[in-house]
Amino acid sequence: MCGIIAYTGPRQALNLLVDGLHRLEYRGYDSAGIAVQSPKGQLHVEKQVGRVTELARKLPAKVPGTCGIAHTRWATHGGVTTENCHPHLDALERIAVVHNGIIENMGPLKARLVAEGVRFRSETDTEVIVHLIAHFYDGMGALGDSVSPDAAGDPVVALRSALARLRGTWGLAVIFADHPGVVFAARNGSPLVVGLGEGETFLASDPHALTPHTRRVVFLHDGELARIDTSGVQTYRLDGASKSHTVDTLEQEWGDSSLGEFPHYMLKEIHEQPEALRQCLSGRLVVEEGTARLGGLDLGPRELVRLPHVTLLGCGTAFHACLVGAGAIEQLARIPARAEIASEHRLRNPVIDPEALFFAVSQSGETADTLGAVKEVQVKGGQVMGVVNVVGSSIARACGRGVYIHSGPEMAVASTKAFSNMVTALLLFALQLGRTRALSPLQGRELAVALQDAPSLLRAYLAQPGPIEDAVRAVIGAKMVLFLGRGASAAVAAEGALKLMEVAYIPCVAYPSGEMKHGPIALLEPGSPVVVIAPDDGLKDKTLSNLQECRARGARIILIYTEGDHEAAALADVAIAVPRSHPLLSPLVTVLPLQLLAYRAGLALGRDIDRPRNLAKSVTVE
Ligand code: F6R
């Protein structure tokens, strides 16, 4: 989703900003733009629909200036047009703004500005912000309400006055032509991080964009403003009082984010899963005691044993991992556990039991709906912990405690290795919780050993992935693909359908296999592809009965089954074997062929694999 990068320092800003935009590309976007303060006291702005490389191609060879802001846009208000690209300028072109987030009261604010004579050049909500800042910067009268009299000519006061009138979410970077070398920033619900260099300072919406330059960072908090210059950052509260801030150090070993020998990040990340899984397990299994220790939770057995129930919150792929995790917690700990879509949970005024435990599961740690759910649980006195990949992300910091899943950088928009590590982290928790209850040392040890061996199972499958191309041929021309599974495999079915939809743009429907006959069976006609996930986990026979029901209607069956299960394989048109695993671990192996199917189908259809249309890596709007 939208990305921000800004720079002030002794170096020429242009190339640094373009490099920064490239590092934000993986988040998904549809257009990009840049504004540089020229030494002559003007703002040089360039915008382009499409990729950052297209913007770079369009830029003049030199745009002199050592301070600037840049943006990748993912359209919310207004179409994908050059006019709607950020940065947006005020009428006199002295102030430039880039913005992540959504202004909810854009309508009434715009109406008042228009009534004052302001002419808008775009359809965006962001343009309201820049005109509002200009309004106060010029010391103009109240917009129908009281105004700080001292705003004229003072960027911080003008910014504060404007922000006080906005409703919604923002991560903002602002430059003024008459304040050379200074970038102003503000955050409310959309992340911003300041990077402190030697005599130069950066601002970004994503720490990843800062790591080539510095690891010393200041995370801005909601409701904060910042003034950034070559000597560092000064932070303020919205009421104008200056605030202290802490300097954090970004992790050294975040991992390799280059493509290496792979043609796409998605394929690279699929193949990284065995190693990512090893990282997630590292130091967390206590095999001899048949348990796990998740230090970041800081929950001892006496606290764990009192938990009445667990709720797992997430969106998209993270939600699918929550479904698997909830099942495992119930199985092993015998307490109620449920998964819920974060955007639903946060807005339905949920009943929160303060004794219970909530998990917010997120790769990016920035998903607005999941962050909103965290806040709602906290407002109601609940205890919520993060299961997060990106260290220091908003969700990780809002939760304070939790489990890092240690997937390393996930650059492809379609999530793969984060799914397997979320599932693994939740299995570790289920094991730890289970051992405070009925789970015996022997049962615990059996699962701990299975988890320890899981990376090699994944490696074995990826070395011999089976007839994926046959499956691709069965789905690429299809009107619709039905995915079926039971128990944890129902969650894997949902994940496989999501992957194929987002990467190949093929309509997919996922159902728990028992539900199939209650509706989706009506979709089946001769040749309809049905992907059935039926590992040998105790539920298989019932799933195979549903498979038969599909076959009876002429469906083409793509079966994911446990190797050696010849009886099951004989029922399929395309049978893809995965290694035998502990039943609770089956999602870790059954998801692999589905990820490969989505990748190969997307490739066959000429899709933009790593950046599927309309999608974003980090969904920072609600
Ligand atoms: C699917 C996908 C999305 C994300 C969802 C949540 O491949 O990537 O469905 O899973 O947007 O994102 P995080 O995990 O960052 O909260």
Residues whose N, C-alpha, C, O or C-beta is under 5 A from the ligand:
A	BS01	F6R	C315 G316 T317 A318 V361 S362 Q363 S364 G365 T367 V413 A414 S415 K617 V619
